[in-house]
Amino acid sequence: MSLMVRVVLELRCVKCAVKFERSFEERRRQLNYSEGEMLQLDEKACPNHCGGDWFSIEKQHPIRKFKRRFGPDA
């Protein structure tokens, strides 16, 4: 069983400098995003539609999953 981790990255487009957030879900051992590194996505990833495909990672935020209780006593 492999554990999945979700992380939110604050990205900045290299071509037009617009900042946005994108969430990714990967296996814990494959998670290797670091602040200041470059990430290549498809050309449609930029919300400004500039056609840029390279983005710098400004910050990363892990999302922790909590157990939810259901039922009348929750």
C-alpha positions as CSV (number, residue, x, y, z in Angstrom):
1,M,0.0,0.0,0.0
2,S,1.5,3.3,-1.0
3,L,0.5,6.5,0.7
4,M,-0.7,9.4,-1.4
5,V,0.1,13.0,-0.4
6,R,-1.5,16.2,-1.7
7,V,0.5,19.3,-1.9
8,V,-0.4,22.8,-3.1
9,L,2.3,24.7,-5.0
10,E,2.3,28.5,-5.4
11,L,3.7,28.9,-9.0
12,R,4.9,31.8,-11.0
13,C,4.8,31.7,-14.8
14,V,8.3,32.5,-16.2
15,K,6.9,34.0,-19.4
16,C,4.3,36.4,-18.0
17,A,5.1,36.4,-14.3
18,V,1.4,35.7,-13.2
19,K,1.2,33.8,-9.9
20,F,-1.3,31.0,-9.2
21,E,-1.8,27.9,-7.1
22,R,-2.0,24.3,-8.4
23,S,-2.6,21.1,-6.3
24,F,-0.8,17.8,-7.0
25,E,-1.4,14.4,-5.6
26,E,1.5,11.9,-5.7
27,R,3.0,9.0,-3.9
28,R,4.9,10.1,-0.8
29,R,8.2,8.8,-2.1
30,Q,7.9,10.5,-5.4
31,L,7.1,13.9,-3.9
32,N,10.1,16.1,-4.7
33,Y,9.0,19.7,-5.2
34,S,11.3,22.3,-3.7
35,E,10.9,26.1,-3.5
36,G,12.9,27.9,-6.1
37,E,13.0,25.0,-8.6
38,M,11.5,25.0,-12.1
39,L,8.5,22.9,-13.1
40,Q,7.4,22.2,-16.6
41,L,3.7,21.8,-17.3
42,D,1.7,21.9,-20.4
43,E,1.1,25.2,-22.3
44,K,-2.5,25.5,-21.0
45,A,-1.4,25.5,-17.3
46,C,-0.9,29.3,-17.1
47,P,-4.2,31.1,-16.1
48,N,-3.1,34.1,-18.2
49,H,-3.1,31.9,-21.4
50,C,0.3,33.2,-22.4
51,G,1.5,29.8,-23.7
52,G,4.3,29.5,-21.2
53,D,5.2,26.0,-20.0
54,W,7.9,26.7,-17.4
55,F,6.9,27.8,-13.8
56,S,9.0,28.6,-10.8
57,I,7.9,27.1,-7.4
58,E,7.4,30.0,-5.0
59,K,6.0,28.0,-2.0
60,Q,4.6,24.6,-1.2
61,H,1.9,23.7,1.3
62,P,1.2,20.0,2.2
63,I,-2.5,19.2,2.7
64,R,-3.0,16.8,5.6
65,K,-6.1,14.6,5.6
66,F,-8.0,14.2,8.8
67,K,-10.4,11.5,9.7
68,R,-14.1,12.6,9.7
69,R,-16.7,11.2,11.9
70,F,-20.1,10.5,10.6
71,G,-23.3,9.7,12.4
72,P,-25.6,11.2,15.0
73,D,-22.9,11.5,17.7
74,A,-20.4,13.3,15.4
